[in-house]
Amino acid sequence: MRLNPDAPVYRAWAAAADLVLVNMLTLVACAPVVTAGASLVACTRSVMEMARDEGGSVARTWWRTFRSELKASLVWWPPFPALGALGVWERTVLSGSAASPTVGDALTALSAFGVLMLLAVLLWLLPLIALFDAPATQHLRNAARLALGRLGTTALCLVLVIAPVVLAALLPGAVGAVVWFLVILGIAFIAYLIALVQRRTIDELRRNARAAV
């Protein structure tokens, strides 16, 4: 029996296989933290093309984007893990050494808010870098504006990212399953869902960019 490439089941299996491949490439390239920025941009570009039924081989798209963005990512990416680590350190060290529980709770909330805002900016920065040609500083400003200006979309994207962490925290018995999900498919799958959520805004930005040329 021949499979129809246009059949929904075939397309679903093909998409799942593409996501597994993108996930594997992204994880491998994220292992050296310094190259993780380019890896995440490549993942974002690949899944955004999948969400729009654009492009061809996801592996070629991923590799082409990774190579083209690697050098530039060494400038804008390192502050993100550094600031994220600082936020975690503040939460664990400063809140524990606070003079009172109230102060400790306030420091914890402040650190958590800072990390969430950093993540929110990153979630918009990745598609901007993947699809638009502009200096990194301009992308950062635009990402910050989108993180606050499209608050509903930003909140939904944040929920998608932190959902596995929350699930593992609430259900300790599910930690193994969550880890395997992320290793096999999860990072690319979550990025794909985020691409669908952001699609309307990104398409609007692309139309505006074409009109301005």
Secondary structure, 3 states (H helix, E strand, C coil): CCCCCCCHHHHHHHHHHHHHHHHHHHHHHHCCHHHHHHHHHHHHHHHHHHHCCCCCCHHHHHHHHHHHHHHHHHHHCCHHHHHHHHHHHHHHHHCCCCCCHHHHHHHHHHHHHHHHHHHHHHHHHHHHHHHCCCCHHHHHHHHHHHHHHCHHHHHHHHHHHHHHHHHHHHCHHHHHHHHHHHHHHHHHHHHHHHHHHHHHHHHHHHHHHHHHC
